[in-house]
Amino acid sequence: MSTDVTSDANGKPESGASGVAAPAGTTSTQAPAPQGPDGQVAASGKMSRESVTVIVTLLVATFVVILNETIMNVALQRLMTDLQVSASTVQWLATGFMLTMAVVIPTTGFILQRMSTRGAFMLAMGLFSGGTLLAALAPGFLVLLLARIVQAGGTAIMLPLLMTTILTLVPLSKRGAVMGNVSIAISVAPAMGPTVSGIILDNFSWRFMFVFVLPVALAAFAIGAKYLTNVGEREKTTLDVTSVILTVPAFGGLVYGLSQIGGSNAGVVPLIALVAGLLCLALFVFRQLKLQKSDAPLLDLRAFNFRMFTVSTLLMVVAMMALFGGVILLPLYLQNTLHLQPLETGLALLPGGLAMGLLGPVIGRIFDKVGPLPLTLSGSVLMVLTLWQFSRLDEGSALGWVIALHVALSFGLALLFTPAFTTGLNPLPPHLYSHGSAIISTAQQVSGAAGTALLVSIYAVVSASSGLVAGMQAAFLVATVIAVVAVVLSAMMRKTEGAGGHGGH
């Protein structure tokens, strides 16, 4: 993709729009105004009907694939019985999915630059639909595991594709509102997963979890095949095989090590995987920095030259780690301490997930008017207060109070995620859109695994000596301390202009 060099009156390259001077020896890039699918530049504040169709299609598809990501969690106990496998074996259905996501997401920057929007969508939904059909027909555990890996390959492509398309099509002044709609997919879908699977498992075979998802996935595939048009421009980039090979032990090792190290059966293998992952990650970063000199990195780390991208990514990493306090620890507390059934647990957590998603568009519109600072600062403070209250729960706590706290936590996270996504990605030039989206998605996977490992380890250690309630309180207290870091990062958030300085922020 061609770029235009901007310069000041003296002919010197201007600084990037984020307020960070362009590195020595480089030039800033000028972003074109958002384009419609037909290549026409969108008028400021307006989107063509074709652009809206493209984004809605991708949004529905993303909702479906993310719903599938959490629909399996409640079913693991049933699958152990039906497939006659142990707990450590069945867990690979979740772990394998997460590992595949961690390995594929870093390559999406390359995939989205080489393939058309339509091609990338067809690949993603083709993999997801094929994996879903295979899972529904799976005769045994190994085929089901393979099906989940195929599904994960499609899921990994969808969210970066959606984010990159929004950055290309949506005028700057509307990005907050549209990113708010994205939060419906990334917040409501995971919250609905346990509830939907609980209802299905109460009435049907586990296969119907996939039978339920398949028609929706096929419908999204068909609509995309008919109506989806290409946006942006393809680039003739080359695939660095060494970088691809390094992603497997680097991101796969990190996610596997972190996700397993806090488990009850954790031994030396997760620790070895974690150390190997860190070493390979260092090699991966070194390799990308070297390839950047010839403009051929698999994952372009020059996005970190933009200060607000760096701050926003760190904020989302911290928020994701704290979020897993609610996602992982709350179900344990509700089932082990308040003795709720799995379906009741899913229903208790549903209002919070719905609140986070449905508030997203409203928060996005407010963001477009006031910028990120008031939203992220109030959201991070609310997150700290609610996690602290979670650390004070015990056997006698009322279910209504737990649900209210979860809704408040979800509201705080909604105030964080939409502004952080938008502020971080706004200043990037077009050739970094896909790489920025891939970096953020990868960071979320790794930080989610890290948050799970840390909090579950604390819960397990303290519970073993002082009881389940004490373990839960200790883990939530640590989550509260982590959330304080988010307050500091939130205070650093500032409005960002687009790379070309188009209206808006």
URFENWO-V900981 format. One record per pair of residues at least 24 apart in sequence whose ideal C-beta (glycine too) atoms are under 7 Angstrom apart, sorted by the first residue. I is the first residue (numbers start at 0). GAP is how many residues later the second one is. D is the distance in Angstrom with one decimal. If there is no record, write none. Layout:
i=I gap=GAP d=D
i=I gap=GAP d=D
This chain:
i=0 gap=232 d=5.0
i=0 gap=234 d=5.6
i=0 gap=429 d=5.8
i=0 gap=430 d=4.9
i=2 gap=26 d=4.1
i=2 gap=27 d=6.5
i=2 gap=426 d=6.4
i=2 gap=428 d=6.7
i=3 gap=26 d=4.0
i=5 gap=24 d=5.3
i=15 gap=289 d=6.8
i=15 gap=290 d=5.8
i=15 gap=411 d=6.4
i=16 gap=410 d=4.8
i=16 gap=479 d=6.7
i=16 gap=480 d=4.2
i=16 gap=481 d=6.6
i=16 gap=482 d=5.5
i=16 gap=484 d=5.7
i=17 gap=288 d=4.0
i=17 gap=289 d=5.1
i=17 gap=290 d=4.9
i=17 gap=409 d=4.0
i=17 gap=478 d=5.8
i=18 gap=288 d=6.0
i=19 gap=285 d=6.0
i=19 gap=286 d=5.9
i=19 gap=287 d=4.6
i=22 gap=282 d=6.0
i=28 gap=400 d=3.5
i=28 gap=470 d=5.8
i=29 gap=469 d=6.7
i=29 gap=470 d=4.9
i=30 gap=398 d=5.4
i=30 gap=399 d=5.4
i=30 gap=467 d=5.4
i=30 gap=468 d=3.7
i=30 gap=469 d=3.8
i=31 gap=398 d=6.7
i=31 gap=468 d=6.8
i=32 gap=469 d=5.8
i=33 gap=134 d=6.4
i=33 gap=135 d=5.3
i=33 gap=136 d=5.8
i=33 gap=137 d=5.2
i=34 gap=133 d=6.4
i=34 gap=134 d=6.9
i=34 gap=196 d=6.6
i=35 gap=133 d=6.8
i=36 gap=192 d=3.6
i=36 gap=193 d=6.5
i=36 gap=194 d=5.3
i=41 gap=127 d=6.9
i=41 gap=129 d=5.7
i=43 gap=127 d=5.2
i=43 gap=129 d=6.5
i=43 gap=458 d=6.7
i=43 gap=459 d=5.5
i=44 gap=126 d=5.5
i=44 gap=128 d=5.2
i=44 gap=129 d=6.5
i=45 gap=125 d=6.8
i=46 gap=122 d=6.7
i=46 gap=123 d=6.5
i=46 gap=124 d=6.9
i=46 gap=127 d=6.8
i=49 gap=179 d=6.0
i=50 gap=118 d=4.4
i=52 gap=174 d=5.4
i=53 gap=111 d=6.3
i=53 gap=115 d=6.7
i=53 gap=174 d=6.0
i=53 gap=175 d=6.4
i=53 gap=177 d=6.5
i=54 gap=110 d=6.4
i=54 gap=111 d=6.3
i=54 gap=114 d=6.6
i=54 gap=123 d=6.7
i=56 gap=163 d=6.9
i=56 gap=166 d=5.6
i=56 gap=167 d=5.1
i=56 gap=170 d=6.4
i=56 gap=171 d=5.7
i=57 gap=63 d=6.9
i=57 gap=103 d=6.4
i=57 gap=104 d=4.5
i=57 gap=107 d=5.9
i=58 gap=103 d=6.6
i=58 gap=122 d=6.3
i=58 gap=123 d=6.8
i=58 gap=126 d=5.8
i=59 gap=160 d=5.4
i=60 gap=64 d=5.8
i=60 gap=97 d=6.0
i=60 gap=159 d=4.3
i=60 gap=163 d=6.7
i=61 gap=96 d=4.9
i=61 gap=97 d=5.9
i=61 gap=100 d=5.1
i=61 gap=123 d=4.4
i=62 gap=122 d=4.2
i=62 gap=126 d=5.0
i=63 gap=149 d=6.4
i=63 gap=152 d=5.1
i=63 gap=153 d=5.4
i=63 gap=156 d=6.0
i=64 gap=63 d=5.4
i=64 gap=89 d=6.4
i=64 gap=90 d=4.3
i=64 gap=93 d=5.1
i=65 gap=119 d=5.8
i=65 gap=120 d=6.1
i=65 gap=123 d=4.0
i=65 gap=124 d=6.2
i=66 gap=122 d=4.1
i=66 gap=125 d=6.0
i=66 gap=126 d=5.5
i=67 gap=83 d=6.4
i=67 gap=145 d=5.4
i=68 gap=28 d=6.9
i=68 gap=86 d=6.2
i=68 gap=121 d=6.7
i=69 gap=120 d=4.5
i=69 gap=123 d=3.1
i=69 gap=124 d=6.3
i=70 gap=122 d=4.4
i=70 gap=125 d=6.0
i=70 gap=126 d=4.6
i=70 gap=138 d=5.4
i=72 gap=120 d=6.9
i=72 gap=121 d=6.0
i=73 gap=120 d=4.9
i=73 gap=123 d=4.5
i=73 gap=124 d=5.3
i=73 gap=127 d=6.7
i=73 gap=268 d=5.1
i=73 gap=272 d=6.7
i=74 gap=122 d=5.5
i=74 gap=126 d=5.9
i=74 gap=131 d=5.3
i=74 gap=134 d=6.2
i=77 gap=123 d=5.7
i=77 gap=128 d=5.4
i=78 gap=127 d=6.0
i=81 gap=124 d=6.3
i=82 gap=57 d=6.5
i=82 gap=58 d=4.8
i=84 gap=56 d=5.2
i=87 gap=177 d=5.9
i=88 gap=52 d=6.9
i=91 gap=53 d=5.9
i=92 gap=51 d=6.7
i=92 gap=52 d=6.1
i=92 gap=55 d=5.4
i=94 gap=161 d=6.8
i=94 gap=164 d=6.2
i=95 gap=49 d=5.6
i=95 gap=52 d=5.7
i=95 gap=53 d=5.5
i=96 gap=51 d=4.9
i=96 gap=55 d=4.5
i=97 gap=157 d=5.8
i=97 gap=161 d=6.4
i=97 gap=347 d=7.0
i=97 gap=351 d=6.9
i=98 gap=153 d=5.0
i=98 gap=156 d=5.9
i=98 gap=157 d=5.7
i=99 gap=49 d=5.0
i=99 gap=52 d=3.6
i=99 gap=53 d=6.0
i=99 gap=56 d=6.9
i=100 gap=51 d=5.1
i=100 gap=54 d=6.4
i=100 gap=55 d=4.8
i=100 gap=344 d=5.7
i=101 gap=149 d=4.2
i=101 gap=150 d=5.6
i=101 gap=153 d=4.1
i=101 gap=343 d=4.8
i=101 gap=344 d=6.9
i=102 gap=144 d=5.3
i=102 gap=145 d=5.4
i=102 gap=148 d=5.7
i=102 gap=149 d=4.9
i=103 gap=49 d=5.5
i=103 gap=52 d=3.7
i=104 gap=51 d=4.8
i=104 gap=55 d=6.9
i=104 gap=333 d=5.8
i=104 gap=336 d=4.8
i=104 gap=337 d=4.9
i=104 gap=340 d=6.4
i=105 gap=141 d=5.0
i=105 gap=145 d=6.0
i=105 gap=192 d=6.8
i=105 gap=193 d=5.0
i=105 gap=332 d=6.0
i=105 gap=336 d=5.3
i=106 gap=137 d=6.2
i=106 gap=140 d=6.5
i=106 gap=191 d=6.4
i=107 gap=48 d=6.5
i=107 gap=49 d=5.6
i=107 gap=52 d=4.3
i=107 gap=326 d=6.7
i=107 gap=330 d=4.6
i=108 gap=189 d=6.9
i=108 gap=190 d=5.4
i=108 gap=191 d=6.4
i=108 gap=325 d=4.6
i=108 gap=326 d=4.0
i=108 gap=329 d=4.3
i=109 gap=127 d=6.1
i=109 gap=129 d=6.0
i=109 gap=188 d=5.5
i=110 gap=46 d=6.4
i=111 gap=48 d=6.3
i=111 gap=49 d=6.1
i=111 gap=52 d=5.5
i=111 gap=322 d=3.8
i=112 gap=121 d=6.7
i=112 gap=122 d=4.5
i=112 gap=124 d=5.2
i=112 gap=321 d=5.7
i=113 gap=120 d=6.5
i=113 gap=123 d=6.0
i=115 gap=114 d=4.3
i=115 gap=118 d=6.1
i=116 gap=48 d=6.2
i=116 gap=111 d=6.6
i=116 gap=113 d=4.7
i=116 gap=114 d=5.0
i=116 gap=115 d=7.0
i=117 gap=110 d=5.0
i=117 gap=111 d=6.9
i=117 gap=112 d=5.4
i=119 gap=37 d=6.1
i=119 gap=41 d=5.2
i=120 gap=40 d=6.5
i=120 gap=103 d=5.0
i=120 gap=107 d=5.7
i=121 gap=102 d=7.0
i=121 gap=103 d=6.6
i=122 gap=34 d=6.5
i=123 gap=30 d=4.5
i=123 gap=33 d=3.9
i=123 gap=34 d=5.0
i=123 gap=37 d=6.4
i=124 gap=29 d=6.3
i=124 gap=92 d=6.5
i=124 gap=95 d=6.1
i=124 gap=96 d=4.3
i=124 gap=99 d=6.3
i=125 gap=95 d=6.9
i=126 gap=26 d=4.7
i=126 gap=27 d=3.4
i=127 gap=26 d=3.2
i=127 gap=27 d=6.3
i=127 gap=89 d=5.7
i=128 gap=85 d=6.9
i=128 gap=88 d=4.6
i=128 gap=89 d=5.6
i=128 gap=92 d=5.5
i=131 gap=78 d=5.1
i=131 gap=81 d=5.5
i=131 gap=82 d=4.8
i=131 gap=85 d=5.7
i=132 gap=81 d=6.0
i=134 gap=75 d=4.4
i=135 gap=71 d=5.2
i=135 gap=74 d=3.9
i=135 gap=75 d=5.2
i=135 gap=78 d=6.3
i=158 gap=282 d=5.6
i=159 gap=274 d=6.3
i=159 gap=277 d=4.0
i=159 gap=278 d=5.0
i=159 gap=281 d=5.5
i=162 gap=262 d=6.7
i=162 gap=274 d=3.9
i=163 gap=269 d=4.7
i=163 gap=270 d=4.7
i=163 gap=273 d=5.2
i=164 gap=66 d=5.7
i=166 gap=258 d=5.8
i=166 gap=266 d=4.5
i=167 gap=63 d=4.9
i=167 gap=64 d=4.5
i=167 gap=262 d=7.0
i=167 gap=265 d=6.5
i=168 gap=62 d=5.7
i=171 gap=254 d=6.8
i=171 gap=326 d=4.7
i=171 gap=330 d=4.9
i=171 gap=331 d=5.8
i=171 gap=332 d=3.4
i=171 gap=333 d=6.7
i=172 gap=195 d=6.1
i=172 gap=330 d=5.5
i=172 gap=331 d=4.2
i=173 gap=194 d=6.9
i=174 gap=247 d=5.3
i=174 gap=251 d=6.6
i=175 gap=188 d=4.2
i=175 gap=189 d=6.6
i=175 gap=191 d=3.6
i=175 gap=192 d=4.0
i=175 gap=242 d=6.6
i=175 gap=246 d=5.2
i=176 gap=184 d=6.1
i=176 gap=187 d=4.2
i=176 gap=188 d=4.7
i=176 gap=191 d=5.9
i=177 gap=186 d=6.9
i=178 gap=185 d=5.5
i=178 gap=239 d=5.2
i=178 gap=242 d=5.2
i=178 gap=243 d=4.6
i=179 gap=180 d=4.0
i=179 gap=181 d=4.0
i=179 gap=182 d=6.9
i=179 gap=183 d=5.6
i=179 gap=184 d=2.4
i=179 gap=185 d=6.8
i=179 gap=238 d=4.9
i=180 gap=179 d=6.5
i=180 gap=180 d=5.3
i=182 gap=173 d=6.8
i=182 gap=174 d=5.7
i=182 gap=177 d=3.0
i=182 gap=231 d=6.4
i=182 gap=234 d=5.8
i=182 gap=235 d=5.4
i=183 gap=173 d=4.2
i=183 gap=176 d=5.7
i=186 gap=166 d=5.9
i=186 gap=169 d=3.9
i=186 gap=170 d=3.9
i=186 gap=173 d=6.6
i=186 gap=227 d=7.0
i=187 gap=165 d=5.6
i=187 gap=166 d=5.9
i=187 gap=169 d=3.3
i=189 gap=163 d=6.6
i=190 gap=158 d=6.3
i=190 gap=159 d=5.8
i=190 gap=161 d=6.7
i=190 gap=162 d=1.8
i=190 gap=163 d=6.4
i=191 gap=158 d=6.9
i=191 gap=161 d=6.7
i=193 gap=152 d=3.8
i=193 gap=155 d=6.9
i=194 gap=151 d=3.8
i=194 gap=152 d=5.9
i=194 gap=155 d=5.2
i=197 gap=144 d=5.4
i=197 gap=145 d=3.7
i=197 gap=148 d=4.6
i=198 gap=144 d=6.8
i=201 gap=141 d=6.1
i=236 gap=59 d=6.3
i=237 gap=58 d=5.4
i=239 gap=51 d=6.0
i=239 gap=56 d=6.4
i=239 gap=58 d=5.3
i=241 gap=45 d=6.2
i=242 gap=41 d=6.5
i=242 gap=44 d=5.4
i=242 gap=45 d=6.8
i=242 gap=55 d=3.8
i=243 gap=54 d=6.5
i=245 gap=34 d=5.4
i=245 gap=37 d=5.8
i=245 gap=38 d=4.4
i=245 gap=41 d=6.5
i=246 gap=37 d=6.7
i=248 gap=27 d=5.5
i=248 gap=28 d=6.2
i=248 gap=31 d=4.2
i=249 gap=27 d=5.8
i=249 gap=30 d=3.9
i=249 gap=31 d=4.3
i=249 gap=34 d=4.6
i=250 gap=191 d=6.4
i=250 gap=195 d=6.8
i=252 gap=24 d=2.8
i=252 gap=27 d=6.3
i=253 gap=24 d=7.0
i=253 gap=27 d=6.5
i=253 gap=192 d=5.4
i=254 gap=190 d=6.1
i=254 gap=191 d=6.1
i=254 gap=194 d=4.6
i=257 gap=191 d=4.0
i=257 gap=192 d=4.8
i=257 gap=195 d=4.2
i=258 gap=190 d=4.6
i=258 gap=193 d=6.0
i=258 gap=194 d=6.2
i=260 gap=192 d=4.9
i=260 gap=196 d=6.9
i=261 gap=190 d=6.6
i=261 gap=191 d=4.2
i=261 gap=192 d=6.9
i=261 gap=194 d=3.7
i=261 gap=195 d=3.8
i=261 gap=198 d=6.7
i=263 gap=196 d=6.4
i=298 gap=136 d=6.0
i=298 gap=139 d=6.1
i=298 gap=140 d=6.6
i=299 gap=132 d=5.9
i=299 gap=135 d=4.0
i=301 gap=130 d=6.6
i=302 gap=125 d=5.9
i=302 gap=129 d=5.1
i=302 gap=132 d=5.7
i=302 gap=133 d=4.5
i=302 gap=136 d=5.9
i=305 gap=121 d=4.8
i=305 gap=122 d=6.3
i=307 gap=115 d=5.4
i=307 gap=116 d=6.1
i=307 gap=119 d=5.8
i=307 gap=186 d=6.4
i=307 gap=188 d=4.7
i=308 gap=115 d=4.6
i=308 gap=118 d=6.6
i=308 gap=119 d=6.4
i=308 gap=127 d=6.3
i=310 gap=178 d=6.0
i=310 gap=181 d=5.1
i=310 gap=182 d=6.4
i=311 gap=108 d=4.5
i=311 gap=111 d=5.1
i=311 gap=112 d=2.9
i=312 gap=111 d=5.9
i=312 gap=126 d=6.6
i=312 gap=127 d=5.8
i=312 gap=130 d=5.5
i=313 gap=175 d=5.6
i=314 gap=61 d=6.8
i=314 gap=101 d=6.7
i=314 gap=105 d=4.9
i=314 gap=171 d=6.0
i=314 gap=174 d=4.3
i=314 gap=175 d=6.4
i=315 gap=101 d=7.0
i=315 gap=104 d=5.1
i=315 gap=124 d=6.5
i=315 gap=127 d=6.7
i=315 gap=128 d=6.4
i=316 gap=126 d=5.3
i=316 gap=130 d=4.1
i=317 gap=164 d=6.2
i=317 gap=167 d=4.9
i=317 gap=168 d=4.5
i=317 gap=171 d=6.4
i=318 gap=94 d=6.3
i=318 gap=97 d=5.1
i=318 gap=98 d=6.9
i=318 gap=167 d=5.6
i=319 gap=124 d=5.3
i=319 gap=127 d=4.3
i=319 gap=128 d=5.1
i=319 gap=131 d=6.2
i=320 gap=126 d=5.2
i=320 gap=129 d=6.1
i=320 gap=130 d=3.4
i=320 gap=161 d=5.4
i=321 gap=61 d=6.1
i=321 gap=65 d=6.3
i=321 gap=129 d=7.0
i=321 gap=157 d=5.1
i=321 gap=160 d=5.2
i=321 gap=161 d=4.4
i=321 gap=164 d=6.7
i=322 gap=90 d=6.0
i=323 gap=124 d=5.9
i=323 gap=127 d=3.8
i=323 gap=128 d=5.1
i=323 gap=131 d=6.2
i=324 gap=62 d=5.9
i=324 gap=65 d=6.8
i=324 gap=130 d=5.9
i=324 gap=150 d=6.9
i=324 gap=151 d=5.7
i=324 gap=154 d=3.6
i=325 gap=80 d=6.2
i=325 gap=83 d=5.5
i=327 gap=124 d=5.5
i=327 gap=127 d=6.2
i=327 gap=128 d=6.2
i=328 gap=126 d=6.0
i=328 gap=130 d=6.3
i=328 gap=143 d=5.9
i=328 gap=146 d=5.5
i=328 gap=147 d=6.4
i=329 gap=76 d=6.5
i=331 gap=140 d=6.8
i=332 gap=60 d=6.6
i=332 gap=139 d=5.0
i=335 gap=132 d=5.4
i=336 gap=58 d=5.8
i=336 gap=131 d=5.9
i=336 gap=132 d=6.0
i=337 gap=61 d=6.3
i=347 gap=51 d=6.6
i=347 gap=55 d=5.6
i=348 gap=57 d=6.3
i=350 gap=52 d=6.0
i=350 gap=56 d=5.4
i=351 gap=54 d=3.9
i=351 gap=55 d=4.8
i=351 gap=57 d=6.6
i=351 gap=58 d=3.8
i=352 gap=57 d=6.5
i=354 gap=52 d=5.0
i=354 gap=55 d=4.8
i=354 gap=56 d=5.9
i=355 gap=54 d=3.9
i=355 gap=57 d=5.8
i=355 gap=58 d=4.6
i=358 gap=52 d=6.4
i=358 gap=55 d=4.6
i=359 gap=54 d=5.8
i=359 gap=58 d=5.6
i=362 gap=51 d=5.6
i=362 gap=52 d=6.1
i=362 gap=55 d=5.1
i=363 gap=54 d=5.0
i=366 gap=51 d=6.1
i=366 gap=52 d=5.0
i=366 gap=55 d=6.4
i=370 gap=124 d=4.1
i=370 gap=134 d=6.0
i=371 gap=47 d=3.8
i=371 gap=51 d=4.6
i=371 gap=121 d=4.2
i=371 gap=123 d=6.8
i=372 gap=120 d=5.1
i=372 gap=121 d=6.7
i=374 gap=40 d=4.8
i=374 gap=44 d=4.7
i=375 gap=39 d=6.7
i=375 gap=40 d=5.6
i=375 gap=43 d=5.2
i=375 gap=44 d=6.5
i=375 gap=114 d=3.8
i=375 gap=117 d=4.9
i=376 gap=113 d=4.6
i=376 gap=114 d=6.0
i=377 gap=37 d=5.8
i=378 gap=33 d=4.6
i=378 gap=34 d=6.9
i=378 gap=36 d=2.7
i=378 gap=37 d=4.2
i=379 gap=36 d=6.3
i=379 gap=103 d=6.7
i=379 gap=106 d=4.1
i=379 gap=107 d=4.4
i=379 gap=110 d=4.2
i=380 gap=106 d=6.0
i=381 gap=26 d=6.3
i=381 gap=29 d=6.5
i=381 gap=30 d=3.5
i=381 gap=33 d=6.9
i=382 gap=26 d=6.3
i=382 gap=29 d=4.0
i=382 gap=30 d=6.5
i=382 gap=100 d=4.8
i=382 gap=103 d=6.4
i=383 gap=96 d=6.0
i=383 gap=99 d=4.5
i=383 gap=100 d=5.9
i=383 gap=103 d=6.2
i=385 gap=26 d=6.3
i=386 gap=89 d=5.8
i=386 gap=92 d=4.9
i=386 gap=93 d=4.2
i=386 gap=96 d=5.4
i=387 gap=92 d=4.7
i=389 gap=86 d=4.2
i=390 gap=82 d=5.0
i=390 gap=85 d=3.8
i=390 gap=86 d=4.3
i=390 gap=89 d=6.0
i=393 gap=75 d=5.3
i=394 gap=74 d=6.1
i=418 gap=74 d=6.9
i=422 gap=70 d=6.0
i=422 gap=73 d=5.3
i=425 gap=70 d=4.4
i=425 gap=72 d=5.7
i=425 gap=79 d=6.5
i=426 gap=69 d=4.5
i=426 gap=70 d=6.6
i=426 gap=71 d=6.9
i=426 gap=72 d=5.9
i=427 gap=71 d=6.3
i=428 gap=70 d=4.2
i=453 gap=24 d=6.9
i=454 gap=24 d=6.1
